[in-house]
Amino acid sequence: MLERNRRSGAASPPGGGALRVLGIDPGMGATGFGVVALEKDGTIRYLGSGVIRPSARQVFASRLWKIFLDLRRQIEVYHPHLMGVERPFFGKNVRSAMMLGQARGVAVLAAAEAGLPVQEFSPLEVKQAVAGYGRASKEQVQAMVQRLLPLPERVAADAADALAVAVCVGHSFRWQRRVAGSSARGTPPPMLRKPVKANRRGEVGE
């Protein structure tokens, strides 16, 4: 089953020059996707989102195939320039982490087939970029996504998580572009918040 929210005319944003980012929150039971446009003035605009839900009655390989086909279809609809994927968090449940990794793998494969660059971010980095706090709850992240974009309607939690990944990519790209522009002019880069990194203990730092 595929649940999708889409703003009318979002597949072809007006004005040109906007960077379209497809964010993915991978999962075997539900894979969220969200698409945003990073405008030239730095604003981030919502284009669409949804959730891919393979049937639990399908065999494992068929569920992966369903995720791959539906993501490929979204790439054909929205024509993103790059994909952002949340990096798996390896907790105590090794089996769940392995299944999540395989769902993430087919998402990366769909990007590779379309020639899309892929950027990966940890859950802590996504939370830091969207909510300003690496330990923010899922509810806080989803509320901030609603405020930042804003969304035309309420979206599913998995779709909101995917949009958070897309926003994180947008912030990172904007910072990289500002630094590159400053370097080209031979001037020091502006004082901006750098993309966050997490150390081995899971702590976020600049």
N, CA and C atoms as an extended XYZ file, in Angstrom:
618
Properties=species:S:1:pos:R:3:atomname:S:1:resname:S:1:resid:I:1 pbc="F F F"
N         0.854       -1.190        0.000 N   MET     1
C         0.000        0.000        0.000 CA  MET     1
C         0.887        1.236        0.000 C   MET     1
N         0.484        2.222       -0.776 N   LEU     2
C         1.236        3.472       -0.861 CA  LEU     2
C         0.337        4.621       -0.443 C   LEU     2
N         0.748        5.339        0.590 N   GLU     3
C         0.019        6.528        1.037 CA  GLU     3
C         0.822        7.740        0.612 C   GLU     3
N         0.174        8.684       -0.053 N   ARG     4
C         0.931        9.829       -0.553 CA  ARG     4
C         0.167       11.123       -0.349 C   ARG     4
N         0.900       12.146        0.088 N   ASN     5
C         0.394       13.511        0.138 CA  ASN     5
C         1.190       14.301       -0.883 C   ASN     5
N         0.502       15.042       -1.726 N   ARG     6
C         1.226       15.783       -2.752 CA  ARG     6
C         0.566       17.129       -2.994 C   ARG     6
N         1.382       18.156       -3.027 N   ARG     7
C         0.885       19.487       -3.340 CA  ARG     7
C         0.674       19.592       -4.845 C   ARG     7
N        -0.425       20.177       -5.253 N   SER     8
C        -0.744       20.288       -6.679 CA  SER     8
C         0.367       21.002       -7.434 C   SER     8
N         0.819       20.358       -8.540 N   GLY     9
C         1.840       20.952       -9.372 CA  GLY     9
C         3.235       20.878       -8.794 C   GLY     9
N         3.419       20.094       -7.726 N   ALA    10
C         4.704       20.077       -7.023 CA  ALA    10
C         5.813       19.428       -7.824 C   ALA    10
N         5.483       18.545       -8.783 N   ALA    11
C         6.517       17.831       -9.508 CA  ALA    11
C         7.335       18.775      -10.384 C   ALA    11
N         6.780       19.921      -10.749 N   SER    12
C         7.491       20.889      -11.590 CA  SER    12
C         7.462       22.253      -10.916 C   SER    12
N         8.302       22.463       -9.906 N   PRO    13
C         8.268       23.737       -9.183 CA  PRO    13
C         8.569       24.903      -10.095 C   PRO    13
N         7.823       25.989       -9.971 N   PRO    14
C         8.019       27.134      -10.851 CA  PRO    14
C         9.315       27.868      -10.540 C   PRO    14
N         9.795       28.647      -11.503 N   GLY    15
C        10.953       29.500      -11.277 CA  GLY    15
C        12.266       28.883      -11.683 C   GLY    15
N        12.371       27.536      -11.576 N   GLY    16
C        13.621       26.879      -11.960 CA  GLY    16
C        14.727       27.156      -10.978 C   GLY    16
N        15.729       26.316      -11.016 N   GLY    17
C        16.891       26.530      -10.180 CA  GLY    17
C        16.776       25.981       -8.779 C   GLY    17
N        15.612       25.494       -8.367 N   ALA    18
C        15.445       24.945       -7.031 CA  ALA    18
C        16.031       23.539       -6.980 C   ALA    18
N        16.697       23.230       -5.885 N   LEU    19
C        17.261       21.897       -5.677 CA  LEU    19
C        16.201       21.021       -5.017 C   LEU    19
N        15.826       19.935       -5.670 N   ARG    20
C        14.816       19.030       -5.128 CA  ARG    20
C        15.508       17.880       -4.395 C   ARG    20
N        15.088       17.662       -3.159 N   VAL    21
C        15.694       16.650       -2.297 CA  VAL    21
C        14.643       15.622       -1.892 C   VAL    21
N        14.970       14.356       -2.077 N   LEU    22
C        14.103       13.261       -1.654 CA  LEU    22
C        14.675       12.670       -0.370 C   LEU    22
N        13.934       12.808        0.724 N   GLY    23
C        14.352       12.239        2.002 CA  GLY    23
C        13.679       10.900        2.230 C   GLY    23
N        14.424        9.952        2.794 N   ILE    24
C        13.917        8.608        3.020 CA  ILE    24
C        14.096        8.211        4.479 C   ILE    24
N        13.019        7.698        5.086 N   ASP    25
C        13.077        7.088        6.411 CA  ASP    25
C        12.785        5.603        6.204 C   ASP    25
N        13.829        4.770        6.032 N   PRO    26
C        13.614        3.383        5.618 CA  PRO    26
C        13.060        2.497        6.724 C   PRO    26
N        12.309        1.494        6.308 N   GLY    27
C        11.769        0.508        7.239 CA  GLY    27
C        11.059       -0.580        6.468 C   GLY    27
N        11.091       -1.806        6.979 N   MET    28
C        10.430       -2.907        6.273 CA  MET    28
C         8.915       -2.794        6.348 C   MET    28
N         8.389       -2.403        7.514 N   GLY    29
C         6.943       -2.267        7.641 CA  GLY    29
C         6.419       -0.982        7.036 C   GLY    29
N         7.214        0.080        7.099 N   ALA    30
C         6.816        1.387        6.562 CA  ALA    30
C         8.063        2.162        6.187 C   ALA    30
N         8.150        2.560        4.936 N   THR    31
C         9.236        3.418        4.457 CA  THR    31
C         8.650        4.774        4.101 C   THR    31
N         9.032        5.787        4.849 N   GLY    32
C         8.529        7.125        4.573 CA  GLY    32
C         9.384        7.837        3.543 C   GLY    32
N         8.763        8.672        2.730 N   PHE    33
C         9.509        9.511        1.792 CA  PHE    33
C         8.936       10.925        1.834 C   PHE    33
N         9.812       11.898        1.612 N   GLY    34
C         9.386       13.291        1.601 CA  GLY    34
C        10.247       14.073        0.634 C   GLY    34
N         9.636       14.971       -0.103 N   VAL    35
C        10.341       15.747       -1.121 CA  VAL    35
C        10.208       17.229       -0.812 C   VAL    35
N        11.340       17.923       -0.814 N   VAL    36
C        11.344       19.372       -0.594 CA  VAL    36
C        12.170       20.035       -1.689 C   VAL    36
N        11.963       21.336       -1.862 N   ALA    37
C        12.741       22.120       -2.817 CA  ALA    37
C        13.518       23.175       -2.048 C   ALA    37
N        14.804       23.229       -2.279 N   LEU    38
C        15.644       24.260       -1.688 CA  LEU    38
C        15.768       25.395       -2.691 C   LEU    38
N        15.127       26.531       -2.382 N   GLU    39
C        15.111       27.656       -3.305 CA  GLU    39
C        16.429       28.425       -3.261 C   GLU    39
N        16.632       29.283       -4.256 N   LYS    40
C        17.876       30.052       -4.341 CA  LYS    40
C        18.073       30.981       -3.159 C   LYS    40
N        16.975       31.432       -2.545 N   ASP    41
C        17.096       32.334       -1.397 CA  ASP    41
C        17.296       31.577       -0.087 C   ASP    41
N        17.398       30.240       -0.176 N   GLY    42
C        17.656       29.436        1.008 CA  GLY    42
C        16.420       28.873        1.670 C   GLY    42
N        15.222       29.271        1.247 N   THR    43
C        14.010       28.730        1.849 CA  THR    43
C        13.788       27.301        1.367 C   THR    43
N        13.141       26.518        2.216 N   ILE    44
C        12.841       25.123        1.896 CA  ILE    44
C        11.333       24.972        1.764 C   ILE    44
N        10.907       24.416        0.634 N   ARG    45
C         9.473       24.340        0.321 CA  ARG    45
C         9.035       22.883        0.185 C   ARG    45
N         7.881       22.568        0.742 N   TYR    46
C         7.313       21.227        0.679 CA  TYR    46
C         6.778       20.919       -0.711 C   TYR    46
N         7.103       19.719       -1.216 N   LEU    47
C         6.574       19.275       -2.504 CA  LEU    47
C         5.634       18.087       -2.366 C   LEU    47
N         5.976       17.135       -1.547 N   GLY    48
C         5.117       15.964       -1.402 CA  GLY    48
C         5.722       14.973       -0.427 C   GLY    48
N         4.911       13.989       -0.039 N   SER    49
C         5.387       12.979        0.903 CA  SER    49
C         4.444       11.789        0.876 C   SER    49
N         4.842       10.733        1.557 N   GLY    50
C         4.003        9.551        1.622 CA  GLY    50
C         4.695        8.428        2.361 C   GLY    50
N         4.012        7.289        2.439 N   VAL    51
C         4.531        6.118        3.135 CA  VAL    51
C         4.291        4.883        2.285 C   VAL    51
N         5.322        4.082        2.129 N   ILE    52
C         5.228        2.802        1.423 CA  ILE    52
C         5.063        1.720        2.477 C   ILE    52
N         3.982        0.958        2.384 N   ARG    53
C         3.693       -0.081        3.374 CA  ARG    53
C         3.520       -1.434        2.688 C   ARG    53
N         4.582       -2.221        2.564 N   PRO    54
C         4.442       -3.565        1.987 CA  PRO    54
C         3.553       -4.426        2.877 C   PRO    54
N         2.834       -5.336        2.261 N   SER    55
C         1.972       -6.223        3.030 CA  SER    55
C         2.807       -7.191        3.862 C   SER    55
N         2.400       -7.374        5.117 N   ALA    56
C         3.098       -8.313        5.997 CA  ALA    56
C         2.940       -9.747        5.505 C   ALA    56
N         1.962      -10.002        4.626 N   ARG    57
C         1.761      -11.344        4.099 CA  ARG    57
C         2.746      -11.684        2.973 C   ARG    57
N         3.415      -10.681        2.439 N   GLN    58
C         4.387      -10.916        1.379 CA  GLN    58
C         5.662      -11.526        1.947 C   GLN    58
N         6.336      -12.315        1.103 N   VAL    59
C         7.627      -12.847        1.503 CA  VAL    59
C         8.617      -11.689        1.557 C   VAL    59
N         9.732      -11.911        2.266 N   PHE    60
C        10.683      -10.834        2.532 CA  PHE    60
C        11.183      -10.181        1.246 C   PHE    60
N        11.553      -10.992        0.251 N   ALA    61
C        12.087      -10.449       -0.999 CA  ALA    61
C        11.053       -9.596       -1.720 C   ALA    61
N         9.785      -10.002       -1.662 N   SER    62
C         8.725       -9.248       -2.329 CA  SER    62
C         8.493       -7.904       -1.643 C   SER    62
N         8.668       -7.878       -0.334 N   ARG    63
C         8.518       -6.607        0.384 CA  ARG    63
C         9.618       -5.629       -0.014 C   ARG    63
N        10.844       -6.136       -0.164 N   LEU    64
C        11.941       -5.283       -0.626 CA  LEU    64
C        11.687       -4.779       -2.046 C   LEU    64
N        11.167       -5.666       -2.890 N   TRP    65
C        10.870       -5.295       -4.278 CA  TRP    65
C         9.802       -4.210       -4.324 C   TRP    65
N         8.804       -4.313       -3.447 N   LYS    66
C         7.740       -3.308       -3.368 CA  LYS    66
C         8.324       -1.938       -2.996 C   LYS    66
N         9.212       -1.919       -2.001 N   ILE    67
C         9.835       -0.655       -1.585 CA  ILE    67
C        10.623       -0.061       -2.743 C   ILE    67
N        11.401       -0.900       -3.416 N   PHE    68
C        12.231       -0.427       -4.529 CA  PHE    68
C        11.370        0.158       -5.649 C   PHE    68
N        10.328       -0.562       -6.059 N   LEU    69
C         9.489       -0.101       -7.168 CA  LEU    69
C         8.782        1.207       -6.835 C   LEU    69
N         8.252        1.313       -5.614 N   ASP    70
C         7.529        2.525       -5.248 CA  ASP    70
C         8.467        3.730       -5.119 C   ASP    70
N         9.675        3.515       -4.624 N   LEU    71
C        10.630        4.625       -4.557 CA  LEU    71
C        11.064        5.042       -5.957 C   LEU    71
N        11.244        4.089       -6.822 N   ARG    72
C        11.597        4.426       -8.200 CA  ARG    72
C        10.489        5.246       -8.852 C   ARG    72
N         9.245        4.920       -8.517 N   ARG    73
C         8.114        5.675       -9.058 CA  ARG    73
C         8.117        7.115       -8.536 C   ARG    73
N         8.446        7.297       -7.259 N   GLN    74
C         8.509        8.654       -6.709 CA  GLN    74
C         9.632        9.469       -7.355 C   GLN    74
N        10.732        8.817       -7.666 N   ILE    75
C        11.830        9.497       -8.361 CA  ILE    75
C        11.375        9.959       -9.739 C   ILE    75
N        10.589        9.129      -10.408 N   GLU    76
C        10.076        9.493      -11.730 CA  GLU    76
C         9.072       10.640      -11.639 C   GLU    76
N         8.321       10.708      -10.545 N   VAL    77
C         7.309       11.758      -10.379 CA  VAL    77
C         7.939       13.104      -10.032 C   VAL    77
N         8.873       13.097       -9.064 N   TYR    78
C         9.389       14.347       -8.521 CA  TYR    78
C        10.725       14.792       -9.112 C   TYR    78
N        11.428       13.897       -9.788 N   HIS    79
C        12.724       14.239      -10.407 CA  HIS    79
C        13.667       14.934       -9.411 C   HIS    79
N        13.968       14.302       -8.275 N   PRO    80
C        14.877       14.935       -7.315 CA  PRO    80
C        16.303       14.993       -7.852 C   PRO    80
N        17.081       15.921       -7.297 N   HIS    81
C        18.485       16.044       -7.677 CA  HIS    81
C        19.383       15.204       -6.784 C   HIS    81
N        18.932       14.913       -5.572 N   LEU    82
C        19.709       14.060       -4.677 CA  LEU    82
C        18.795       13.445       -3.632 C   LEU    82
N        19.304       12.414       -2.972 N   MET    83
C        18.535       11.695       -1.963 CA  MET    83
C        19.257       11.756       -0.620 C   MET    83
N        18.475       11.907        0.439 N   GLY    84
C        19.002       11.832        1.793 CA  GLY    84
C        18.388       10.623        2.485 C   GLY    84
N        19.214        9.832        3.164 N   VAL    85
C        18.753        8.621        3.840 CA  VAL    85
C        19.226        8.638        5.282 C   VAL    85
N        18.328        8.270        6.179 N   GLU    86
C        18.731        8.193        7.574 CA  GLU    86
C        19.564        6.951        7.804 C   GLU    86
N        20.719        7.119        8.429 N   ARG    87
C        21.618        6.015        8.727 CA  ARG    87
C        21.025        5.181        9.856 C   ARG    87
N        21.031        3.844        9.742 N   PRO    88
C        20.431        3.004       10.788 CA  PRO    88
C        21.105        3.198       12.136 C   PRO    88
N        20.284        3.133       13.186 N   PHE    89
C        20.808        3.166       14.544 CA  PHE    89
C        20.852        1.735       15.052 C   PHE    89
N        22.041        1.229       15.342 N   PHE    90
C        22.197       -0.156       15.760 CA  PHE    90
C        22.059       -0.258       17.273 C   PHE    90
N        20.846       -0.585       17.703 N   GLY    91
C        20.582       -0.755       19.117 CA  GLY    91
C        20.765       -2.199       19.539 C   GLY    91
N        19.977       -2.602       20.509 N   LYS    92
C        20.111       -3.956       21.038 CA  LYS    92
C        19.481       -5.002       20.120 C   LYS    92
N        18.466       -4.634       19.341 N   ASN    93
C        17.770       -5.594       18.489 CA  ASN    93
C        18.506       -5.718       17.156 C   ASN    93
N        19.386       -6.690       17.071 N   VAL    94
C        20.214       -6.867       15.884 CA  VAL    94
C        19.361       -7.247       14.673 C   VAL    94
N        18.368       -8.101       14.872 N   ARG    95
C        17.528       -8.543       13.755 CA  ARG    95
C        16.794       -7.366       13.122 C   ARG    95
N        16.222       -6.493       13.950 N   SER    96
C        15.516       -5.326       13.421 CA  SER    96
C        16.476       -4.402       12.680 C   SER    96
N        17.680       -4.248       13.219 N   ALA    97
C        18.672       -3.391       12.575 CA  ALA    97
C        19.070       -3.948       11.209 C   ALA    97
N        19.185       -5.266       11.105 N   MET    98
C        19.541       -5.888        9.826 CA  MET    98
C        18.431       -5.697        8.796 C   MET    98
N        17.177       -5.851        9.217 N   MET    99
C        16.047       -5.655        8.309 CA  MET    99
C        15.965       -4.207        7.858 C   MET    99
N        16.197       -3.283        8.794 N   LEU   100
C        16.196       -1.867        8.458 CA  LEU   100
C        17.298       -1.551        7.455 C   LEU   100
N        18.460       -2.180        7.662 N   GLY   101
C        19.574       -1.966        6.741 CA  GLY   101
C        19.259       -2.433        5.335 C   GLY   101
N        18.496       -3.517        5.214 N   GLN   102
C        18.141       -3.997        3.884 CA  GLN   102
C        17.128       -3.077        3.202 C   GLN   102
N        16.199       -2.521        3.971 N   ALA   103
C        15.265       -1.542        3.409 CA  ALA   103
C        16.020       -0.306        2.947 C   ALA   103
N        16.992        0.109        3.742 N   ARG   104
C        17.834        1.246        3.367 CA  ARG   104
C        18.629        0.921        2.101 C   ARG   104
N        19.071       -0.333        1.983 N   GLY   105
C        19.845       -0.733        0.811 CA  GLY   105
C        19.072       -0.607       -0.488 C   GLY   105
N        17.797       -1.000       -0.494 N   VAL   106
C        17.030       -0.887       -1.732 CA  VAL   106
C        16.726        0.575       -2.055 C   VAL   106
N        16.638        1.432       -1.014 N   ALA   107
C        16.452        2.863       -1.266 CA  ALA   107
C        17.681        3.436       -1.956 C   ALA   107
N        18.856        3.064       -1.467 N   VAL   108
C        20.100        3.528       -2.086 CA  VAL   108
C        20.221        2.966       -3.503 C   VAL   108
N        19.773        1.728       -3.701 N   LEU   109
C        19.801        1.136       -5.042 CA  LEU   109
C        18.912        1.918       -6.002 C   LEU   109
N        17.714        2.326       -5.543 N   ALA   110
C        16.821        3.123       -6.392 CA  ALA   110
C        17.484        4.441       -6.769 C   ALA   110
N        18.207        5.035       -5.827 N   ALA   111
C        18.925        6.278       -6.121 CA  ALA   111
C        20.041        6.032       -7.118 C   ALA   111
N        20.779        4.935       -6.938 N   ALA   112
C        21.893        4.629       -7.833 CA  ALA   112
C        21.399        4.384       -9.258 C   ALA   112
N        20.256        3.705       -9.387 N   GLU   113
C        19.702        3.451      -10.713 CA  GLU   113
C        19.367        4.754      -11.429 C   GLU   113
N        18.890        5.744      -10.660 N   ALA   114
C        18.514        7.033      -11.243 CA  ALA   114
C        19.690        8.001      -11.335 C   ALA   114
N        20.860        7.589      -10.856 N   GLY   115
C        22.024        8.463      -10.897 CA  GLY   115
C        21.994        9.566       -9.869 C   GLY   115
N        21.284        9.346       -8.751 N   LEU   116
C        21.172       10.378       -7.719 CA  LEU   116
C        22.280       10.233       -6.685 C   LEU   116
N        22.952       11.326       -6.333 N   PRO   117
C        23.884       11.274       -5.202 CA  PRO   117
C        23.091       11.014       -3.922 C   PRO   117
N        23.714       10.329       -2.977 N   VAL   118
C        23.063        9.994       -1.712 CA  VAL   118
C        23.870       10.569       -0.555 C   VAL   118
N        23.193       11.287        0.342 N   GLN   119
C        23.811       11.769        1.570 CA  GLN   119
C        23.177       11.037        2.745 C   GLN   119
N        24.011       10.613        3.694 N   GLU   120
C        23.528        9.877        4.854 CA  GLU   120
C        23.701       10.710        6.125 C   GLU   120
N        22.703       10.616        7.000 N   PHE   121
C        22.753       11.331        8.268 CA  PHE   121
C        22.255       10.413        9.374 C   PHE   121
N        22.863       10.529       10.535 N   SER   122
C        22.413        9.754       11.683 CA  SER   122
C        21.134       10.380       12.239 C   SER   122
N        20.355        9.625       13.017 N   PRO   123
C        19.172       10.219       13.657 CA  PRO   123
C        19.506       11.441       14.499 C   PRO   123
N        20.662       11.430       15.177 N   LEU   124
C        21.059       12.583       15.979 CA  LEU   124
C        21.298       13.816       15.109 C   LEU   124
N        21.914       13.615       13.959 N   GLU   125
C        22.180       14.737       13.059 CA  GLU   125
C        20.882       15.322       12.508 C   GLU   125
N        19.932       14.449       12.175 N   VAL   126
C        18.644       14.919       11.658 CA  VAL   126
C        17.912       15.730       12.720 C   VAL   126
N        17.881       15.214       13.941 N   LYS   127
C        17.205       15.929       15.034 CA  LYS   127
C        17.862       17.274       15.309 C   LYS   127
N        19.187       17.291       15.282 N   GLN   128
C        19.917       18.543       15.518 CA  GLN   128
C        19.585       19.571       14.448 C   GLN   128
N        19.537       19.138       13.185 N   ALA   129
C        19.288       20.058       12.074 CA  ALA   129
C        17.865       20.607       12.094 C   ALA   129
N        16.898       19.790       12.502 N   VAL   130
C        15.494       20.192       12.431 CA  VAL   130
C        15.014       20.845       13.725 C   VAL   130
N        15.348       20.218       14.855 N   ALA   131
C        14.836       20.699       16.139 CA  ALA   131
C        15.869       21.463       16.945 C   ALA   131
N        17.139       21.442       16.513 N   GLY   132
C        18.184       22.135       17.244 CA  GLY   132
C        18.680       21.393       18.470 C   GLY   132
N        18.249       20.122       18.604 N   TYR   133
C        18.617       19.337       19.783 CA  TYR   133
C        18.688       17.879       19.371 C   TYR   133
N        19.857       17.255       19.538 N   GLY   134
C        20.068       15.881       19.082 CA  GLY   134
C        19.275       14.832       19.814 C   GLY   134
N        18.712       15.180       20.984 N   ARG   135
C        17.917       14.221       21.760 CA  ARG   135
C        16.421       14.527       21.681 C   ARG   135
N        16.017       15.322       20.720 N   ALA   136
C        14.591       15.678       20.592 CA  ALA   136
C        13.751       14.422       20.354 C   ALA   136
N        12.529       14.433       20.839 N   SER   137
C        11.617       13.311       20.634 CA  SER   137
C        11.085       13.334       19.201 C   SER   137
N        10.527       12.203       18.774 N   LYS   138
C         9.951       12.133       17.431 CA  LYS   138
C         8.832       13.155       17.283 C   LYS   138
N         8.071       13.346       18.351 N   GLU   139
C         6.965       14.308       18.300 CA  GLU   139
C         7.485       15.733       18.117 C   GLU   139
N         8.579       16.057       18.781 N   GLN   140
C         9.166       17.386       18.631 CA  GLN   140
C         9.691       17.602       17.219 C   GLN   140
N        10.326       16.583       16.655 N   VAL   141
C        10.844       16.680       15.291 CA  VAL   141
C         9.692       16.877       14.310 C   VAL   141
N         8.639       16.097       14.463 N   GLN   142
C         7.499       16.205       13.557 CA  GLN   142
C         6.825       17.564       13.667 C   GLN   142
N         6.741       18.110       14.881 N   ALA   143
C         6.153       19.436       15.059 CA  ALA   143
C         7.013       20.503       14.381 C   ALA   143
N         8.330       20.374       14.468 N   MET   144
C         9.218       21.340       13.835 CA  MET   144
C         9.153       21.242       12.315 C   MET   144
N         9.003       20.034       11.781 N   VAL   145
C         8.839       19.868       10.331 CA  VAL   145
C         7.599       20.617        9.870 C   VAL   145
N         6.518       20.484       10.635 N   GLN   146
C         5.276       21.185       10.299 CA  GLN   146
C         5.479       22.695       10.289 C   GLN   146
N         6.266       23.219       11.217 N   ARG   147
C         6.492       24.654       11.311 CA  ARG   147
C         7.458       25.150       10.241 C   ARG   147
N         8.476       24.354        9.938 N   LEU   148
C         9.512       24.799        9.011 CA  LEU   148
C         9.029       24.848        7.568 C   LEU   148
N         8.153       23.937        7.170 N   LEU   149
C         7.878       23.857        5.730 CA  LEU   149
C         6.860       24.892        5.229 C   LEU   149
N         5.714       25.171        5.753 N   PRO   150
C         4.870       24.290        6.556 CA  PRO   150
C         4.131       23.315        5.656 C   PRO   150
N         3.548       22.288        6.243 N   LEU   151
C         2.851       21.278        5.456 CA  LEU   151
C         1.415       21.728        5.159 C   LEU   151
N         0.900       21.383        3.974 N   PRO   152
C        -0.472       21.782        3.631 CA  PRO   152
C        -1.517       20.990        4.399 C   PRO   152
N        -1.124       19.826        4.913 N   GLU   153
C        -2.045       18.983        5.657 CA  GLU   153
C        -1.235       18.064        6.562 C   GLU   153
N        -1.912       17.387        7.454 N   ARG   154
C        -1.224       16.477        8.369 CA  ARG   154
C        -0.696       15.274        7.589 C   ARG   154
N         0.543       14.905        7.847 N   VAL   155
C         1.135       13.757        7.181 CA  VAL   155
C         1.440       12.677        8.207 C   VAL   155
N         1.603       11.446        7.737 N   ALA   156
C         1.913       10.323        8.612 CA  ALA   156
C         3.270       10.532        9.271 C   ALA   156
N         3.461        9.893       10.421 N   ALA   157
C         4.701       10.065       11.187 CA  ALA   157
C         5.922        9.654       10.375 C   ALA   157
N         5.830        8.553        9.629 N   ASP   158
C         6.979        8.092        8.838 CA  ASP   158
C         7.306        9.080        7.719 C   ASP   158
N         6.278        9.685        7.136 N   ALA   159
C         6.507       10.696        6.100 CA  ALA   159
C         7.146       11.942        6.696 C   ALA   159
N         6.704       12.336        7.903 N   ALA   160
C         7.294       13.499        8.568 CA  ALA   160
C         8.761       13.257        8.894 C   ALA   160
N         9.095       12.026        9.301 N   ASP   161
C        10.485       11.687        9.576 CA  ASP   161
C        11.329       11.786        8.308 C   ASP   161
N        10.768       11.346        7.176 N   ALA   162
C        11.484       11.440        5.900 CA  ALA   162
C        11.673       12.900        5.492 C   ALA   162
N        10.675       13.721        5.732 N   LEU   163
C        10.803       15.152        5.443 CA  LEU   163
C        11.880       15.790        6.314 C   LEU   163
N        12.009       15.313        7.549 N   ALA   164
C        13.058       15.817        8.424 CA  ALA   164
C        14.432       15.513        7.838 C   ALA   164
N        14.591       14.328        7.242 N   VAL   165
C        15.851       13.974        6.592 CA  VAL   165
C        16.108       14.913        5.413 C   VAL   165
N        15.064       15.177        4.618 N   ALA   166
C        15.209       16.071        3.470 CA  ALA   166
C        15.591       17.478        3.917 C   ALA   166
N        14.991       17.955        5.002 N   VAL   167
C        15.330       19.280        5.534 CA  VAL   167
C        16.781       19.301        6.004 C   VAL   167
N        17.227       18.212        6.633 N   CYS   168
C        18.611       18.112        7.081 CA  CYS   168
C        19.565       18.208        5.891 C   CYS   168
N        19.228       17.525        4.798 N   VAL   169
C        20.048       17.615        3.578 CA  VAL   169
C        20.062       19.050        3.072 C   VAL   169
N        18.899       19.702        3.087 N   GLY   170
C        18.817       21.077        2.611 CA  GLY   170
C        19.691       22.019        3.420 C   GLY   170
N        19.662       21.873        4.748 N   HIS   171
C        20.508       22.709        5.604 CA  HIS   171
C        21.987       22.461        5.320 C   HIS   171
N        22.335       21.190        5.165 N   SER   172
C        23.733       20.839        4.908 CA  SER   172
C        24.196       21.391        3.570 C   SER   172
N        23.364       21.262        2.547 N   PHE   173
C        23.728       21.749        1.210 CA  PHE   173
C        23.861       23.262        1.205 C   PHE   173
N        22.961       23.938        1.932 N   ARG   174
C        23.005       25.399        1.992 CA  ARG   174
C        24.303       25.859        2.640 C   ARG   174
N        24.707       25.172        3.724 N   TRP   175
C        25.961       25.533        4.393 CA  TRP   175
C        27.149       25.284        3.469 C   TRP   175
N        27.168       24.125        2.785 N   GLN   176
C        28.268       23.809        1.880 CA  GLN   176
C        28.364       24.827        0.747 C   GLN   176
N        27.200       25.256        0.245 N   ARG   177
C        27.191       26.212       -0.859 CA  ARG   177
C        27.697       27.570       -0.399 C   ARG   177
N        27.346       27.989        0.824 N   ARG   178
C        27.828       29.267        1.333 CA  ARG   178
C        29.340       29.246        1.528 C   ARG   178
N        29.844       28.141        2.069 N   VAL   179
C        31.282       28.016        2.291 CA  VAL   179
C        32.030       27.989        0.961 C   VAL   179
N        31.483       27.252       -0.025 N   ALA   180
C        32.123       27.186       -1.340 CA  ALA   180
C        32.169       28.564       -1.987 C   ALA   180
N        31.073       29.334       -1.843 N   GLY   181
C        31.037       30.673       -2.417 CA  GLY   181
C        32.056       31.593       -1.764 C   GLY   181
N        32.201       31.476       -0.444 N   SER   182
C        33.173       32.302        0.262 CA  SER   182
C        34.595       31.929       -0.143 C   SER   182
N        34.855       30.618       -0.310 N   SER   183
C        36.189       30.165       -0.699 CA  SER   183
C        36.547       30.663       -2.091 C   SER   183
N        35.561       30.674       -2.987 N   ALA   184
C        35.807       31.131       -4.349 CA  ALA   184
C        36.165       32.613       -4.378 C   ALA   184
N        35.610       33.387       -3.408 N   ARG   185
C        35.908       34.823       -3.348 CA  ARG   185
C        37.170       35.105       -2.552 C   ARG   185
N        37.753       34.056       -1.961 N   GLY   186
C        38.967       34.233       -1.184 CA  GLY   186
C        38.731       34.877        0.159 C   GLY   186
N        37.498       34.768        0.670 N   THR   187
C        37.174       35.357        1.971 CA  THR   187
C        36.853       34.242        2.956 C   THR   187
N        37.007       34.507        4.246 N   PRO   188
C        36.679       33.479        5.240 CA  PRO   188
C        35.203       33.110        5.153 C   PRO   188
N        34.842       31.844        5.398 N   PRO   189
C        33.434       31.434        5.349 CA  PRO   189
C        32.628       32.129        6.427 C   PRO   189
N        31.335       32.369        6.186 N   PRO   190
C        30.487       33.027        7.179 CA  PRO   190
C        30.324       32.156        8.413 C   PRO   190
N        29.974       32.784        9.519 N   MET   191
C        29.780       32.053       10.757 CA  MET   191
C        28.424       31.390       10.728 C   MET   191
N        28.405       30.177       10.237 N   LEU   192
C        27.167       29.412       10.146 CA  LEU   192
C        27.308       28.138       10.953 C   LEU   192
N        26.198       27.545       11.303 N   ARG   193
C        26.229       26.272       11.997 CA  ARG   193
C        26.640       25.191       11.018 C   ARG   193
N        27.681       24.465       11.326 N   LYS   194
C        28.156       23.408       10.448 CA  LYS   194
C        27.280       22.179       10.592 C   LYS   194
N        27.295       21.276        9.565 N   PRO   195
C        26.584       20.014        9.722 CA  PRO   195
C        27.113       19.281       10.952 C   PRO   195
N        26.206       18.779       11.768 N   VAL   196
C        26.618       18.178       13.023 CA  VAL   196
C        27.153       16.777       12.816 C   VAL   196
N        28.014       16.346       13.710 N   LYS   197
C        28.563       15.007       13.690 CA  LYS   197
C        28.391       14.387       15.071 C   LYS   197
N        28.204       13.084       15.104 N   ALA   198
C        28.064       12.381       16.374 CA  ALA   198
C        29.302       11.525       16.597 C   ALA   198
N        29.814       11.540       17.835 N   ASN   199
C        30.967       10.710       18.126 CA  ASN   199
C        30.527        9.293       18.452 C   ASN   199
N        31.456        8.450       18.834 N   ARG   200
C        31.135        7.040       19.058 CA  ARG   200
C        30.200        6.825       20.239 C   ARG   200
N        30.158        7.770       21.153 N   ARG   201
C        29.246        7.657       22.282 CA  ARG   201
C        27.876        8.221       21.969 C   ARG   201
N        27.679        8.675       20.739 N   GLY   202
C        26.375        9.212       20.352 CA  GLY   202
C        26.164       10.638       20.725 C   GLY   202
N        27.255       11.346       21.117 N   GLU   203
C        27.120       12.739       21.502 CA  GLU   203
C        27.287       13.618       20.277 C   GLU   203
N        26.506       14.679       20.220 N   VAL   204
C        26.536       15.583       19.078 CA  VAL   204
C        27.431       16.749       19.406 C   VAL   204
N        28.267       17.113       18.431 N   GLY   205
C        29.123       18.278       18.592 CA  GLY   205
C        29.204       19.034       17.312 C   GLY   205
N        29.780       20.224       17.337 N   GLU   206
C        29.927       21.055       16.144 CA  GLU   206
C        31.122       20.588       15.335 C   GLU   206
